[in-house]
Amino acid sequence: MTETDTSALMEITSRPPIVFTEGRGSWLTDSAGKRYLDFVQGWAVNCLGHSPKPIVEALARQAARLINCSPAYFNEPMARLASLIATASGLEQVFFTNSGAEANEGAIKLARKWGSIHRAGAFEIITMEHGFHGRTLATMAASGKPGWDKLFEPKVPGFPKVPLNDIAALERAIGPKTVAVMLEPIQGEAGVYEASDAFLRDLRGLATERGILLILDEIQTGMGRTGRLFGFEHAGIAPDIMTLGKGLGGGVPLGALVAKRDVMCFAHGDQGGTFNGNPLMTAVGCAVMEEVAKPGFLARVTENGVYLAERLAELSRVHGCGVVRGRGLLLALDLKRPIGPALVERARAQGLLINAPRPDALRFMPALTVSRAEIDRMIEILGGVLAEVGAPALAK
Ligand SMILES: *Cc1c(COP(=O)(O)O)cnc(C)c1O
């Protein structure tokens, strides 16, 4: 139990009675001194692990120089990070945000503006069932999370849904009001379900043919998470608009709306925000981009992703679970029974943090710098916990 008084905090979710005080690499320490191996990493955010040297140094250096200077003026890190992202993605224009949801709001606004100019006021954005795009009113409407369709009525209109990987349904959904299609290369929150490379390629072709925009939400899949800098690279396509968040800041609040030059049609005053592009956060973004771009970094993510997937598949065979889904270091294990929450709780007691995005699946999103030894340790703890929690269910 913690001695920290948490009663003034709005209870927006059920939290365990632990207060974390320190983090280093793949490890967290709580106020009682207990250590935890972290395979959640702030929800795939801390791509370089906890308090990594490049981020600590970038923060300290930039804080001593310039923390904030109004988005009405240029600053150096903001310009540098925009160039780095533009060069790496092939999309030429960048607007910085403070969260993923805000980047997606920007993408929705940009697509609607583009539709008002180029497609006779078309404003509908086709999104995927079970997709997740954030928690603002528009991004909740764009999401296909079961249960959210009834929340916070009335909904922001204009987000018809189709099933993921169903190109025929998507083609049928395109009408005169359609301005764009928006999806995640891998549905992370839904439980790690991939848009197939073939679907993404068909979608790219279809969007071009019908004159609508392709928006990819790379907030969870971007910044090397799948073994490529951006998830879309696996399919060999490029979107018209992309959003980044999570890993881009490596732990600090930073997102980005990225668009092709000929799609960027914001006029002065259409988009902005007090903290957007502030030098402190964008300096961190530069440090993250430089680390991920180092020779061998992404190859190691791929290798460790394959290794983690193999070890999870072994566990699955032993404990009667299902398939391993995902790519790189964004993986899920199908449990085939609703023991996810029990496993998460037991694992935490054993000093391992994992996530169950749905009751019958576990999600793994370690630091991209995770070591083989740490993967082995995670598998060892999870194996023990599965034996405890899973065995009675199997015996039935
Ligand atoms: C986390 C996430 C978001 C929302 O980002 P926030 O920073 O929480 O607003 C949007 N889309 C995807 C795919 C995400 O994983």
Ligand as a Chemical Component Dictionary entry (heavy atoms), coordinates in Angstrom:
data_LIG
# 
_chem_comp.id                   LIG 
_chem_comp.type                 NON-POLYMER 
_chem_comp.pdbx_formal_charge   0 
_chem_comp.three_letter_code    LIG 
# 
loop_
_chem_comp_atom.comp_id 
_chem_comp_atom.atom_id 
_chem_comp_atom.alt_atom_id 
_chem_comp_atom.type_symbol 
_chem_comp_atom.charge 
_chem_comp_atom.model_Cartn_x 
_chem_comp_atom.model_Cartn_y 
_chem_comp_atom.model_Cartn_z 
_chem_comp_atom.pdbx_ordinal 
LIG C1 C1 C 0 -2.678 6.269  -28.228 1  
LIG C2 C2 C 0 -3.309 6.423  -29.564 2  
LIG C3 C3 C 0 -4.018 7.587  -29.915 3  
LIG C4 C4 C 0 -4.267 8.711  -28.933 4  
LIG O1 O1 O 0 -3.107 9.341  -28.526 5  
LIG P1 P1 P 0 -3.141 10.240 -27.195 6  
LIG O2 O2 O 0 -1.763 10.794 -27.086 7  
LIG O3 O3 O 0 -3.539 9.337  -26.070 8  
LIG O4 O4 O 0 -4.166 11.297 -27.429 9  
LIG C5 C5 C 0 -4.539 7.679  -31.182 10 
LIG N1 N1 N 0 -4.370 6.690  -32.080 11 
LIG C6 C6 C 0 -3.694 5.569  -31.795 12 
LIG C7 C7 C 0 -3.514 4.526  -32.837 13 
LIG C8 C8 C 0 -3.149 5.385  -30.516 14 
LIG O5 O5 O 0 -2.512 4.246  -30.215 15 
# 
loop_
_chem_comp_bond.comp_id 
_chem_comp_bond.atom_id_1 
_chem_comp_bond.atom_id_2 
_chem_comp_bond.value_order 
_chem_comp_bond.pdbx_ordinal 
LIG C1 C2 SING 1  
LIG C2 C3 SING 2  
LIG C2 C8 DOUB 3  
LIG C3 C4 SING 4  
LIG C3 C5 DOUB 5  
LIG C4 O1 SING 6  
LIG O1 P1 SING 7  
LIG P1 O2 DOUB 8  
LIG P1 O3 SING 9  
LIG P1 O4 SING 10 
LIG C5 N1 SING 11 
LIG N1 C6 DOUB 12 
LIG C6 C7 SING 13 
LIG C6 C8 SING 14 
LIG C8 O5 SING 15 
# 
